[in-house]
Amino acid sequence: MNLKNHYYLMRHGQTIYQKENRRINYKAEENPFITLTDEGREMVKNSIKELEDIKIDIIFSSPYQRTKETAEIASEFFGIKEINYDKRLVDINLGKFMGGPIEESKKFYSQEKNIFNKAPEDGESWNNVLKRVKNFLEEIEEKYKNKNILIVSHGDPIWLMASYLRGYTEEKQFLSSRQDFQNFYPKLAQIIKI
């Protein structure tokens, strides 16, 4: 894929949910108090330092509180006054698994066939997430040229964006990029450079 811009995909820092090994995935308006822990804020500050030699031109972020806080730390570091919030960058909706133990959703995903297109009850599939982040990235590529763009989002959207920006088109490529040596699935506060 021939990109017009340079992308830095950053996952938000730790929240109490990651600390307690629980699924977070609440809609922002349902649980606006999911904030970063002190450790999460430190994670973000340390990760951002990796980019100190790069002039970030634009910051986009999911509007969820944990990503907003992460983007605000980044905007302060880079001296960028405006953060562009976009709902297409929100976390995957895990439906009936939202707020529960991680093991429950892992069991669902490990047992399902055609997992890329299968959504949990009242949730969305990875393919649905891919469609919305792909739409976002295509719009950004159309609008900007030669920019260093920081995108603050969540694990699944970042994994799918990183794979798409690397030119992946097949479901099996996306799924392998989550597990193999490329591992585009980010750790907390990790930045993936494209």
C-alpha positions as CSV (number, residue, x, y, z in Angstrom):
1,M,0.0,0.0,0.0
2,N,1.4,3.4,-1.1
3,L,0.8,5.8,1.8
4,K,0.8,9.6,1.6
5,N,1.4,9.9,5.4
6,H,3.3,8.4,8.3
7,Y,1.2,6.8,11.0
8,Y,1.9,6.3,14.7
9,L,-0.8,4.1,16.2
10,M,-1.0,4.3,19.9
11,R,-3.0,2.2,22.3
12,H,-4.3,3.9,25.5
13,G,-2.6,3.4,28.8
14,Q,-3.7,1.1,31.6
15,T,-7.1,1.5,33.3
16,I,-8.4,-0.3,36.4
17,Y,-10.0,-2.9,34.1
18,Q,-6.7,-4.0,32.6
19,K,-5.2,-4.0,36.1
20,E,-7.9,-6.3,37.3
21,N,-7.8,-8.4,34.0
22,R,-11.4,-7.6,33.1
23,R,-12.9,-6.7,29.7
24,I,-13.5,-3.0,29.5
25,N,-15.4,-2.4,26.3
26,Y,-18.2,-0.2,27.7
27,K,-19.6,2.5,25.5
28,A,-18.2,5.9,26.6
29,E,-21.6,7.3,27.5
30,E,-22.4,4.3,29.6
31,N,-19.3,4.4,31.8
32,P,-17.5,7.8,31.4
33,F,-15.3,7.2,34.5
34,I,-13.0,4.6,33.0
35,T,-9.8,6.7,33.4
36,L,-6.2,5.9,33.2
37,T,-4.5,4.7,36.4
38,D,-1.4,6.5,37.6
39,E,0.6,3.7,36.2
40,G,-1.3,4.1,32.9
41,R,-0.4,7.8,32.7
42,E,3.3,6.9,33.3
43,M,3.1,4.3,30.5
44,V,1.8,6.8,28.1
45,K,4.5,9.4,29.0
46,N,7.2,6.9,28.6
47,S,5.9,5.7,25.2
48,I,5.5,9.2,23.9
49,K,9.2,9.9,24.5
50,E,9.9,7.3,21.7
51,L,8.6,9.9,19.3
52,E,10.5,13.0,20.7
53,D,12.5,13.3,17.5
54,I,9.3,13.3,15.3
55,K,7.2,16.3,14.6
56,I,3.7,15.0,15.0
57,D,1.4,17.2,12.9
58,I,-2.1,15.9,13.8
59,I,-3.6,13.8,16.5
60,F,-6.8,11.7,16.1
61,S,-8.4,9.8,19.0
62,S,-11.3,7.6,19.9
63,P,-13.7,9.7,22.1
64,Y,-13.6,7.3,25.0
65,Q,-12.2,8.7,28.2
66,R,-9.1,6.4,28.4
67,T,-8.1,7.4,24.9
68,K,-8.9,11.0,25.4
69,E,-6.6,11.1,28.4
70,T,-3.9,9.4,26.4
71,A,-4.3,11.8,23.5
72,E,-4.2,14.8,25.9
73,I,-0.9,13.7,27.3
74,A,0.4,13.3,23.8
75,S,-0.9,16.7,22.7
76,E,0.8,18.4,25.6
77,F,4.1,16.7,24.9
78,F,4.0,17.7,21.2
79,G,2.5,21.1,21.7
80,I,-0.6,20.4,19.6
81,K,-3.7,22.3,20.7
82,E,-6.4,20.4,18.9
83,I,-7.2,16.7,19.1
84,N,-9.6,15.3,16.5
85,Y,-12.0,12.8,18.0
86,D,-13.6,10.3,15.7
87,K,-16.2,7.6,16.7
88,R,-14.8,5.2,14.0
89,L,-11.8,4.7,16.3
90,V,-13.8,3.4,19.3
91,D,-13.2,-0.1,20.7
92,I,-14.9,-3.2,19.4
93,N,-18.3,-3.7,20.9
94,L,-18.1,-7.1,22.6
95,G,-21.8,-7.2,23.3
96,K,-22.7,-9.7,26.1
97,F,-19.0,-9.9,27.1
98,M,-18.6,-6.2,28.0
99,G,-17.4,-5.7,31.5
100,G,-16.9,-9.4,32.2
101,P,-13.9,-11.6,32.7
102,I,-11.5,-11.8,29.7
103,E,-11.7,-15.6,29.7
104,E,-15.4,-15.6,28.6
105,S,-14.7,-13.7,25.4
106,K,-11.5,-15.6,24.7
107,K,-13.5,-18.9,24.9
108,F,-16.0,-17.5,22.4
109,Y,-13.3,-16.5,19.9
110,S,-11.3,-19.7,20.3
111,Q,-14.4,-21.9,19.5
112,E,-16.0,-20.0,16.7
113,K,-15.5,-20.8,13.0
114,N,-15.4,-17.9,10.6
115,I,-14.4,-15.8,13.6
116,F,-13.5,-12.7,11.5
117,N,-17.2,-12.2,10.6
118,K,-18.8,-13.6,13.8
119,A,-20.1,-11.1,16.3
120,P,-21.0,-11.9,19.9
121,E,-24.6,-11.4,20.9
122,D,-25.4,-7.6,20.8
123,G,-21.8,-6.9,19.6
124,E,-19.8,-6.4,16.4
125,S,-17.4,-8.5,14.4
126,W,-13.8,-7.8,13.6
127,N,-14.9,-7.3,10.0
128,N,-17.3,-4.5,11.2
129,V,-14.5,-2.8,13.0
130,L,-12.2,-3.2,10.0
131,K,-14.8,-1.5,7.8
132,R,-15.1,1.6,10.0
133,V,-11.3,2.0,10.6
134,K,-10.6,1.4,6.9
135,N,-13.2,4.2,6.1
136,F,-11.4,6.5,8.5
137,L,-8.0,5.8,7.1
138,E,-9.1,6.2,3.5
139,E,-10.6,9.6,4.4
140,I,-7.3,10.7,6.1
141,E,-5.2,9.5,3.2
142,E,-7.5,11.6,0.9
143,K,-7.3,14.7,3.0
144,Y,-3.6,14.9,4.1
145,K,-0.2,14.5,2.5
146,N,3.3,14.1,4.1
147,K,1.9,14.4,7.6
148,N,3.0,12.6,10.8
149,I,-0.3,11.4,12.2
150,L,-0.7,10.0,15.7
151,I,-3.9,7.9,16.1
152,V,-4.9,7.0,19.7
153,S,-7.3,4.1,19.9
154,H,-7.8,0.6,21.3
155,G,-6.3,-2.8,20.8
156,D,-8.6,-4.3,18.2
157,P,-8.9,-1.2,16.0
158,I,-5.1,-0.6,16.1
159,W,-4.4,-4.2,15.2
160,L,-6.7,-3.9,12.2
161,M,-5.4,-0.5,11.1
162,A,-1.8,-1.6,11.3
163,S,-2.6,-4.7,9.2
164,Y,-4.6,-2.7,6.7
165,L,-1.9,0.0,6.4
166,R,0.7,-2.8,5.8
167,G,-1.4,-3.9,2.8
168,Y,-3.2,-6.9,4.2
169,T,-6.4,-7.8,2.4
170,E,-7.2,-11.4,3.4
171,E,-8.8,-12.5,6.6
172,K,-6.1,-15.0,7.2
173,Q,-3.5,-12.3,6.9
174,F,-5.3,-10.2,9.5
175,L,-5.6,-13.1,11.9
176,S,-2.0,-14.2,11.5
177,S,-0.8,-10.6,12.1
178,R,-2.5,-10.8,15.5
179,Q,-0.5,-13.9,16.5
180,D,2.7,-14.3,14.6
181,F,6.1,-12.5,14.8
182,Q,4.6,-9.3,13.3
183,N,2.1,-9.1,16.2
184,F,0.3,-5.9,15.3
185,Y,-1.9,-6.3,18.4
186,P,-0.5,-3.6,20.7
187,K,0.3,-3.7,24.4
188,L,-1.0,-0.9,26.6
189,A,0.5,2.5,25.6
190,Q,2.5,0.8,22.8
191,I,3.1,2.8,19.6
192,I,3.1,1.0,16.3
193,K,4.9,2.9,13.5
194,I,3.8,2.6,9.9
